[in-house]
Amino acid sequence: MSIYNLEYFFNPRRIAVIGADDKLGTVGNTVFRNLIGEGYSGIVYPVTTKTDSVQGVEAYRSLTDISKDVDLAIVAGECDENILEILEECGQKGVKGVILLCPDFRTRVKGAMLFEEKIEEIHRKYGLRLLGPNTLGFIRPGLNLNASLFRRKLKKGNIALIAQSATLSVALLDRAVDKNIGFSYFVSLGSDIDIDCADLIDFLGVDPSTRAIIIYMQSIKSGRKFMTSARSFAFSKPIVVVKSGKFVESLEIALTHSGLLAGEDKVYDAAFKRAGVVRVDEILDMFYITETLSKQRRPRGKKLAIITNTGAPAVMAVDSLLKLGGELAEFSHETIKELEGNIPTRFIRNPLDIVSDAKPSDYEKALRIVIKDNNVNGVLVMFTPSLGTEPVQTAEVVVRIAKENPYKPLLTNWMGAELVNEARELLNMHGIPTFVTPEQAVRTFMYMYRYDFNLKLLLETPQTILKDINFDTDRAENIIEKAITDGRPVLTFFEASEILSAYGIPVILTKKAENIEELKKAIAEIGYPVVLKIDTPKIIHKFKSGGVILDIRDELEATEGFKWLKKLADEHGDPHASVIVQPMIITYGYEIALGAKKDPTFGSVILFGTGGNLLEALEDYSIGLPPFNQTLARRLMEETKIYRYLQKYPYYEDVLRTLEEAVVRFSYLISDFPQIKEFDINPVFITDSEIFALDCSIILDKTAPKKKAMVKGEFCPPHLSICPYPVHLYREIKLKDGTRATLRPIKPEDEMLIGALLERCSSETISLRFFQTAIDIRHENIVRFCQVDYDREIAFVCVIKDRDEEKIIGDVRISRDPDGVDADMGILVEDAWQGKGVGKSLCSYAIEVARDLGVKRIWMDILKINKNMIGLADRLGFKKYRDEEDSVKVLLNLDST
């Protein structure tokens, strides 16, 4: 339900507390006291049958006795069957939202899971927004609204805190109060039957009082919903997550190497990275990074400079930096020259260790010089009090220089307690993050860098390495359908290898032998030495089971090996298994693993890393969420040691690009087939000139449909968390002047074409579309125009051929709200192509697709001077909704067209 009615939920005018109580220490007493005791300006109704009043306020015996509409009901009574009756009563009265506090719900309630299903039925029946059960409630300090069981008063701030654990929430808030940390919102999710993290990200993403969102997370119900919400706001507001349960064992045993290694926590890591979310390891880090991101610019790299007056803490900072993958900045020649003679130290290097009794002027000279160095991405200023030092005056120097250099992050570590407390307060007051330990400061710097790196990844424009790509999907689909029809969840090697071939992924020359004669014929074609393998669905891990015989060099060895493999297959219940014959690879090269697994939360994920027998031993692999373009495939590979090692050698450059292409092709394969539960290609052998798969296996999902099919009203296949490019939405048209054109969804590779379109448009056309005479066409802005999440935005371009090159002459986009009911539309057509049917064709097609996706209403804001657009809107069926000073708002109701 996303943000539906959340404005009423979190900004209620009237609240009913069902189960309000006078008895101290009870749930009903605590939440009612919090509501009326902190200055909340709304009306609070106590509902109870026990007494005529609660804490001096007249009580109502039931919700229906309240004559006014109620926006929010808080159920504070016992967690029993009465809850279902209360929810029915709330639904019938038209209550917008309900909080089910119910502490320890799953512990205290028998059959809690079944009970939750009944609660969910009522919530869906009436469209109630529901928080809980097992929730602490929520707090909005800015409204003095404490609809929770937390008894202390929170300070108003600009950070929103979301927590799934009610008990941990108390500890987090208690510490926040002591540390004077302010919040715009605090929300405890509990069992998140309805309102979940994704809903709150959507709601808080547009909340002007919230600058950053921090989440304590235990699990996610819908990976796709979370990814869509997080990706929508990652650029505008930092989202910081602490995810517990790093080492939880999977509930289901995986059959392939890829399925085994792509564990839950690594998948979450990959998802956060792809969504632009910062994951931190410790709860305190969650507050540090959020506070720092709200005060400082993100570093553009991971090179840190350290200025200190004592060596030991600086060494601790360096150790932490290198452990986390950061780098010590190397001072430029100019910086070193400038520091020499100005700084009281014999060694000019990083960390810059000035004397222990360094004066504020020493720090000032050092910091002014170092912060200007282009090799430095951020500066950590460390101070340890000793005889002759001046903590506050040194802090004042740092404040002054920070204001003069706002574009480079500056962090501080004033070590000690009473001697430096005043200095710390001064730094915090002026928006400069200060930390108690060097490790905290360095971790925060690295988290900031990772956040920036993840956002940059989202903004990279991929090269087109697979132009006009075509796959033999019918061939692959027929193989999978036949296996499902036959009731075979495990495919043979030959079936799996044929599917790879259908997607252009090379497989080593392989022959099949059913008997000795076929074996001899196969060897004659291949030539010695050869490898024999058993091909049976009964044996997934051939090598571990003795199903692989290497380096066979004569007929006797081949015959004996064949008999052994047939006997092995017979022992495993497959006497009709074939034997695979392959050439023995004697060329020098490396083994890579490429695989996929269907994760229960995020759908299909892809694994890449060092392969062969070392895959599990070295654990050198990375996980990514498909679909991939060229950039995403390379980033996945760059996370592994094997790829970084091979990159050092120029003669592997071409084959690594071929490998990159194979990863992209594999991503398409996995995206195309929800029936694939696990896919293992191990190893993929690479030499300095070619790549090919040596072995592969596929496990099918018994619960998946026999044929792949799109869910009506969605672009995204159900097994993916990120929508692939909707290639099925291409449409050929003819313009009024006879020019042939293509309407197609925009893609990331269109950055240059969109930039050229904007440059060709007149300032008047730009003004009519964007309500401003000029727009910034730098890479970081144009690429966001082209990077579309098709769960939220429908964007089409009109493309013509100009001297065999594509040229975009128009763009239309419909941006859906999180609920998918309402959407805004905007259209841009190049001046030279206006009046030729481009605009109408784009708008009509976008409206048609929006209707298929379930959009009910489309809105447009049009400047009154834009007579052509007003006329087009009228012809498309839009009706005037509201007149404003310079513009008119029009509405197209798709239910009535």
N, C-alpha and C positions, 0 to 999 in steps of 0.2 A: 504493500500500500504506500510505501515511501513517505512523502511529506503530507499526505492527505490528513487534514484536521490537526496537524501538529501545532499549528499556530494557536488553536484553541487549547490544546493540551498543555503547552508550556507558557501560555499567557492567558490563563483562565480568569474570567470575571467572577465566577461563582464556583465554589468548591464544596462538595459534601463529603464529610468524613464518616463513613459507615462503620460503626463500632467505636466511635469516640468514647473516651472513658475518663473518669475522675481519679482513678486509682493510679498512683505514681508508679512508674516503671513499666507500665503496660504499653503495648504498641499503640493502642488507641489514644492513650494519654499523651504519649511523646509526640506523635505526629500532629495532634490537634494543638498542643501547646506551642510547637514550632511554628505553626501556621498563624496563630493569633498573637504571638509574642515578639515578632521581629519587624512589625511595621508594614506587613502586606496590606495593600489598599483595597483588595477585593473582599467579597463576602464569603464567610466560611460557615457552613451549616453542620452542626453535630447531629448524627442520626444514630439513635440508640433506643432500645426498649427498657433499659435498666433504670433510667432516671429522667427527670423532667428538664434538667439542664446539665451542661458539662462546662466546668471551669467558668461558670457565670453566664454562659450563653444558652438561651432557650433551645432545647433539643426537639427533634422531630422523630416520630416513631418509625417512619418509613420514608423512603426517597420520594414516593408519590405524594406525600403530604406537603412537600415543598412546592409552592405555587409557581415560582420562577424557574426558568430554564437553568440547568446545571451543566457547566462545561466539563468539569472534572470530578470524578468520584474516586475517593481513596478508600479501599477496603482494608480496614484495620482489625477486623475480627478474627475469629478462629478459622483455620484452613480446613473446612469440611464441606459437605454437600450443600450447605447454605450459600456457598459462593456462587453456585450455578444459578440459584434463584435470584441472588442479588444482581448478577450479570444480566439475566433476563429483564429484571426490573429497570436496570440502567438502559438497556437497549430500547425498551418500550417507552421510556421517558425521553429518549433522544439525547442522552448524555454523549458528549463527543469522545471522552477518554476515561479510562479506568486504570488506577494503580492497584495491583494486587501485591501488598507488602509480603505477607505470608513467609516470615523468616524460616529458613531450613525446610522449605516446602517438600523437597524430595526425600528428606529424612523422616519427617513427621507424618507425612500423608501416605497411607497405604494405596498401592496402585497408582502412584503419582503420575506415571507416563500416560495411563489411560485417562486419568483425571484431566491432564493437560490437553488431551485430544478433545474432551468435552468442552473445556474452556475455549479452545480454538474454534470449535463449531459455533458457539454463541457469538464470539468475536466476529466471525465472518458473516454470520446471519444478519447482524445489525450494523456492521461496518465500524464497530467500536475500535478506537486506538487503545492498545493494551500495553502496559509496562509491568513486567513480572511474569509469574510470581517469583518469590524469593528475591525481591529487590529492596534496596534501601530507600528508593524513591528518587526525587530530583530536587535540585536547589538552583534558584536564579538569584544570586546576590544583588544584581542590579534592580530587581523588583522587590527585594526583601521577602522573597517567596521561598520558604523552606518546606517543601512537601516531602520531607524525608524523616528518617529516624536518627539522623545525626544531630546532636544537641548543641554543638558550638556554632557560632556565627562566622560565616565565610566572608572574606574580604572581596569586594568587587574587583574584577580584573578582566583580561582579554583572552584568557585561555579556557577552553572547554575541555572538561575531563569526562571521559566515558569509561565505565568499569563494568565488567561482567560479574565480578565477585562482590557480593554485598559486604561480607566480613572484611575483606581487604580494603574496601572503600573507606571504612571507618578509620583504619590506620593511615591511609593516604591523606584523608582530609584532616585528621588530627595533626599530622606533621605539617601539612600545608598551612594550617592556622598558626602553628608555632613559628614557621618560617616566613610568615606574612605574605604568602603567595595568594594572589587573587584569581578569581574565576569568573567567567561570563556564565557558564553553565556547569553543573555537575549532574550526571545521569548515571544511575545504577541500573543495568539492564536486567539482571536476574536471568530467568530462563529464556528470555527474548522470544516468547511465543509470537509476538507481533513486532513491536518496535525493536529494531536491531541496529548494529553499528552503521550499516549502509544508510538506513533511514536518517540517522542522526547526522551523518556526514553531509547528506543532501540538505538537511535542514540548517545545520550550522554553517555550511559552506556559503550561504547567502546571508547569514546573520551579521550585521555590521559591527556588533559588539564583540565578535569572536575573531581573533587574529591567528589562532593556532588551535589544533585539535590533538589531544593526547588520549590514547586508548590503552587500557589494560585489557588484554584479550586472552581468552582461553580457547575459543574455537569460533569458526564461522559456519553458518548454515548454508548460505548460498555464496559460493565463490564468485560467480559471475556478477551478482548484484553488488557485492563489495567492490569488485574491480571497477565496475562502471562508475560508482559513486566516487571512489578514491581518485580515479583518473580525471574525473571532471573538475576536481578542486585542488589537485596536487600543486598546480602552478600558483594558485592564488593564496592558499593557506597551507602551512606545513602540517602534515599528519604524521604523528609520532606514535609508534606502537611498541608496547612490551607484550610479547607473546610467551605465555608459559607452556610447559609440556614439551620441552625440546626432545626429550628422550622417550616419549611414549611409544610403546611397541604397536605396530600396525595390528588391527583386529583381524585382518585377513592375510594369510600367508601368500606371498607373491611366488610365481612360478619361474619367472625369468630373472636374469641379473638386473635388468633395468627396473623391473617391478620391485625387486628387493631393495635396491639402493635409492630409488626415488621416494624416500620416506616422507612422512607428513611434514616434519619441520623444514626440510629442504624445499619442499614444495611451497610452503608458506613464505620462505625466504625469497624464492623466485617470484612469487606473486607480488610481494611488497615491492620488490625491485622494479617489476614491470609497471606497477601502479604509481611509482614515484613516492612511495611511503618510506619514512625512516624507521628502521627497526633498531631498538636499543636493547641491551642485555639486562640492565638493572633498572629498578623502579626510580631510584634517584636520578639516573641518567635521563629518564623521561622528562623530569622537570628541568634539568639543566639544559638539555638541547632545545626544548621548547622555548624557554626563557631567552636563550641565546639567539635563536633564530628570529625571535620577535624584536631583538635589539640590534643585531648585526647583519651585515651583508654575508651572503654565502661565499666561501672561498672558491676561487676558480681553478684550484688545483690542490694537491696534497703536500705542498712544500711549506714547512713551518720554520720560522726563525724564532730563536729563543734568546731572550736577554735576561741575565740573572746576576745576582751579586754573590752567589755561592754555588760551588760546583756539584755537590752531592744531589740536591733536588733536581738540578738540570739533567744529570745522568739518568735519574728516574724518569724524567719526562721523555728523554731520548729513547730509553728502553721501551716505554709504552708506545711511543710514536712508531717505531720500527716494527714492533710486534703487531700493530694494527694495520700495517701496510702503508703508513705515511712515509714521508721523506724529509730529511733535514735539508732546508734550502741552502744552496751553495751561493755565497755572496758573489756578486759581480766584481770585476776588477775595479770599477769605479767606486763601488761601496767600500771595498777594502782600503783603497787609497784615501778615501775621505775619513774612514774610521782611524787610520794610523795617525798618531799624534794628537787626536781629539779625545781618545778614550783611554782611561788609566788601566791598560792591560798589556801584557807582553805578547799575547797571541790573538790575532784577529781571525776568528773562525766561528762557526756556528756549532754549539751555543756560544754566544758572546758573553764571556764571564768577566764582568768588571769587578773592581775590588769590593771586598765585603762591606766596607764603610762608605759605599758609593753615595754621592750626594745627588739630590734631585737633578742638578745640572748635568751630572754624568749620564743619568738615565735619559734626560731630554736629548742630549747630543746623540746618544746611541739610537734611540727610538726614531728620531727625525731622519736619520740617515738610512737605517735598515728598512723602515716602512715604505720608503720610496723605491726600493730595489724591485725591478720587474721579475726577478727570480723568486721573490718571496710572495706566497699566496696568503699568508697569515702570520701574525706575530703573537707570541706568548711572552708577556713580561712577568718575571718572577722576582719576588722580593722577600728576603728573610731579614727580620729585624736583628740588628747587632749594634754594638757601640758606635755611636756617631751617625746612624741612619735616621731618616726622617720619613716615616711611613705616610703620613697625610700629605706632606708637601710633594712627595714622589708621586702619590696618586693624583694630585692636582695637575702635575706635568702630563701624566698619561691622559687624563680627561681632555686637556687642552689639545694635545696632538691628535687624539682620536677624533675630535670635532673637525680638525683641519684635514683629516684623511678618512672620510666616511665610507670609502669604497673598498677598504681592505679590512677583514675581521681582525679585531684586537682583543685578546683574552688576557686575563690577569690571574696570578696566583700569589696572593699575599699570605705567606705561611705564618702560623702562630695563632694566638687567640686575643687576649686583652690588648696586647701591644699594637695590633693591626685592625681591630674591630672598627674603629672610626674611619680608617682608610677604606675598608671594604664597603662600609655604608655610603661613603662618598662616591666610590666607583659605581655601585649599584644605582644610586640616585641619578647618575648621569648616563645610564644605559650601557655601562661597560661590564660584561660578565666577569665575575671574580669567583675563584674556586679555592677550596681549602687545601686540596692536594694537587700535585702536578698531574697525576694520572687522570683525575676528573677533567682537568682542563684539556688535556690531549685527547681524551676520548670524545669530548664534546666537539673539538675541532674536526676530528675524523668523521663523526656522525654528520656534521655540517657538510663536509666534503662529499660523503656518500649521497646525501640528499641532493646536492647540486649535480653530482654525476648521474644519478638516476633521472633527474629532470632533463639533463642534456641528452641522455639516451632517448628519451621520448621525443626530443626535438630534432634528432638527426635525420637528414634526408638520405634515404637509401639510394644506391646506384641501381640501375636496372640491369641485373645480370641474367635474368630469365625473361627477356623480351619475347612477346608472343608465345608464351610457354603453352605447350599442349601435352596432356597426359592421356594415356589409354585407360580412362576410368572405367569404361564398360568391361574391359578385360579383367581388371582387378575386382570389380563388383561381382562379376559372374563367378569368380573363384570363391569369394567370400559367401555368396548366396548358396552355392552348392554345398559348401562345408556346413553351413547352418541347416540346410535341408537334410543333410545326411546325419545331423546330430553330432558333428565333430568339432569340439571347441578348440582343438589344437591342429593347426595346419602342418602339412609336411614341408620339408625343406624346399621341394620343387614348387609347391604352391606359393610359399613365401617369397622365393626368389623370382618367380614370375610376376608377382605383384610389384617387387622392386623394379624389375625391368620395365613394367608398364609405366613407371614414374621416372624412368631415365637414370636409375641408380645402378651402376655397373656391378655385375656379379661374376665371379671367377668362372671360367669354363668348367662345366660340370656335366657328367654323364651318369646315367642310372643303370644299375645292373641287377637283374632279377635272378640270374643264374651264372654259372661259371663261363658259359660261352659269351654272354653279354659282357661279363667282366673283361674277358680277353679282348673283345672288340673295342671296348671303351679305352683300355690301356693302349691298344695299338693306335688309336686316334690321338691320345694325349701324349703318350711317351713317358718312360720312366725318368725320374722317380715320381711316385704318385702317393696320394693320401686316400684312405678308405674311411668312410663314416657311415654309420647306420642312420637311416631316415625313417623314424617312426614317431608318431605323436606320444608314444608311451615313454619316450626318453627325451626330456627337454635339454638337460645338461649332458651332452654327449661325452665330452672330455672326462668329466668327473665319473661317469658311469662306465668308462672303458669303451665307449662307442666310437673312438677315433684311433686310427692306426697310421702313424706318420712314416714318411721316408721309406716306402716300399720300393725295392730296386730290382726284383726279379719275379718270375711267374710263380715260383714256389711260395714266396712270401705273400704274394697277392692271393693265391688260392687259400692258404691257411688263414690269412686275415679275413677273407670273405666268409669262410666257414665259421670263424669265431664270432663275427658280427651277426650272422644269421642266427646262431645259437643264442646270443645275447638278446636279440629281439624276441626269439621264441620264449625265453625265460621271462620276458616282460609282457607276454601275452599278445605278441604281434608276429606270428610266424610268416606272414606275407610281406614283411617290411622289405623295402628296397635298400640296396647299398649304393652310396654316393661315391663316385670316383672323381677326384680332382687332381690337378698337377701339384706336386710338392713345391712350395715357394722357396727358392734358394736365393732370390734377389734380396739385397739389403733393404730394409724398410722398417716401418713401425706399425703397431696394431692399435687401432682406435675402436672405441665402442660408441655406437649410436643406437638409441632405443627410445621407447615410449611406454607410458603407463597411464591408465585412467584413474585419476585421483578422485575419491568420493566427494571432495569439496570443490576443487577447482577444475575438474574434468581432465582431459588429456594433457600430459606434460611430456617434455622431451629431455632426454639425457644425452650428454656428450662427454667423452673423456678418454683416458688411457684404457685400452682394451686388452683382450686376450686374458690369460690367466691372472694378470696383475690388476684387473679391474677392481675386484673386491679388496685385494691386499693394499693397494696404493690409495684407493678412494680418491683418485684424481679425476673428478668429474664435476660437471655443473648441470643445473636444471633450469629449464625455461618453459614458458607458456606459449604454445603456438596460437595463432599463426606467426611465422617468421617472415620478415623480408631480409634482404642481404645484410643490412646493418645489425639487426637483432641476431641473426645467425652468427655473425662475426663476434659480437659481444659475448654470446654464449661460449664460443670457442676460446675467446681470450681469457676467460676465467680459469682455464686449465693450465697446468704446468707443461703438459705435452705440447700444446699449441704454442705457448710462449717460447719453449725450447726450439721448436722447428722454425719459428719466425726468425731466429738468429741467422739462419742459413739462407742466402739468396736463392740457391738452387731449388728450394722448396716453395718459393713464392707462387709459382703457377699452380702447383698441385694443391696448395692450401686454398687457393681460390676455387679450384675444382671441388675440393672438400666442402667449402662454404656453400657452393651451389648444391651439392648433394644434401646438405642439411636443410636448405630451403625446400628442395624437392620432397624430402622426407616430411617436412612440416606440412606441405600441401597434402601429402598422402594421409597423414594422421588427421588433418582437419576434415578431409573428405569422408572418412569412414568411422562413424561412432561405434561400429560393431567391433572395432579393435580394442581389446582390453590391455594387452601387452604386446610389444613388438621389440624384439632383440636382434640387432645386427652386431654380432661380436665374434670375430673381429672384422672391422673394415681395414684392409691392408693398404698402406700408402707407401709408395716409393717416391723418388724425385721426379717421376714423370706420369704416374697414373695412380688411381685408387680403384679398389674393387672389394665387394663383400665376400668373405670366405665362408661365413655361416650366418644363418638367420632363422628366427622362429616367431610365430604369431600365435597368440592366445586370443580367442574371441570372447566377447561379453555375451553370456547366455541371456541376459536381460534386454539386450539391445534389439531393435527391430531387424527383421530380415533384410529389408531395403532401407537405405538412408532416405530420410524425408525431413523437410523443413517444417518447423512448428508454425502453424498459421499465425500471422501477425508478428513474426520475428525474422530478422536477418540471420541471427546467430544460431548455428547448430547447437543442440542441447548439450553436447559433450565438450563444449569449449567455453572458457570464461571470457574470452576476448573475441569479438566478432571478426571473422575474416573478411577480406574485400569481397563485396557482393557482385561478383563477375556476371551473375545471371541478370543483372539489371541494365545491360547495354541495350540501347534502342537506336536504330537507324532512322533518320528523318530527312525530308527535303524541305529546304527553306523557300520562302516566297520567290526568290530569284533563281531557283533551281539548284542552288548549291546543296550538295549532299553533306550531311553532318551526322555526328554520333553524340547521343546523350549517354553519358556514363557517370558512375560515381567518381568523385574526386579521389585521388590517391596520393600518398606522401611524395612520390616521385614527381608530382606536378608542381613542385615549388618554383622552378625556373619559369614554367609556363604561366603560372598565376602571377608571378612577379612581372613578367612581360605584359600580361593583360592589364594590370594596374597601371603600369607606366604608359600604356597606349591610351588609357581613358583620360578624358579631359577633367579639369578640376571641378566643373559643373556636375559631371556624371558621378565623380567620387563623392561630392557633397550631397547629392540626392540619395546616394546609397548609404553612406556612412554618417551623414549629418555633420560632416566636417570637411573642409576644403582640401586637406592633405592627410595622408596616412603614412605611417612608418613602414617601409617595405624592407627592413633589415631581415636577415635570415630567421632570427628567433621569433619574429612576428608572422612572417609569411608561412613558415613551416607549421605553426599552430593552426593556420587557416586551412592547411592541407591535411593535417593529422586529425582524422575524424573517427570518433567512436560511434559506430553505427547503431549502438544501443540507445544513443541519445540524439544523434544528429543525422539528418538526411541531406547530403550535399551532392549536387549533380553539376557537371560542366558540359558545355556544348563545344565539341571539338570538330575542327575542319582540317583538311590537309592543305598545307602551304609548302609547295616544292618538296613533297615527300616527307615533310616534317609536320608533327602535330602542332596545332595552334588553338588555344582556348579563347573563345570569343564571348563566353557568357558563363555565369555561375549563379546557382540558386541554392539556398540552404534553408532547411526547416529544422529548428532546434526544439526538441521536445523537452517538456518539464519532466522531473523524475517519475511522475505518475503516468506519463505517456498519454495523457488526455488532451492537454493544451500544448500548442506549439507556436513559435514565432517564425515568420518567413521573411527573407530578404533576397533581392534579385539584383544582379549587376550585368549589364550588357555593354560591350565595347561600342563606342560612339558610331564607328563605321558600319556596325551591324544592327543598329537600332531600326525598328520599323520593318524588319524582314522576317518576323515570326520567331526569333530566337527566344525572347522573353516569354511569350505565351507557351511555346513548346516546353521550355524548362519548367515553368510554373505548373502547367497542366500535368506533366509527368510526376513532378515532386508531390503534388496534391494526390494524385492517383496512388502513389506508393505510400504516402502518409495514411491514406484511408485504409489500405491493406494492413498497415501496422497498428490500426486501432486508434489513431488520433481522432478526436471528436471535434476539436475546434482549432482553427488556424487564425492567428492574429498578424496584422501588419501595421506598422507605423509609417505613414507616408507624409512627406512634406507637402503642404498645400500648393506650393509652386510646381510640384511634380505632376502636371496634368496628365502626362502619358501613363504614368503608373496608376494614377487614380482611375483612369479609363480602363486600363487592363484589369485592375482589381474588380471593377464593376462587371466586366465581361466574364470574369472567372467565377462570379457569384458572390463576391464579398459584399457585405452590407456595412454602412457606416455605424460604428458603435459609439464613438465619442469624438467631439470636436475639441481640439486644444488650440493654443495660441498660434503656433506655426505649423501644426501637423494635424492629421486626422487618423484616428485609430479605426481600422476596419476588421471585420470578423467574417470568416467563412465557417458556417456550421455544417460539418460533414454529415451529421445525422439527417439533415433535411435536404441534402443534395443527391 
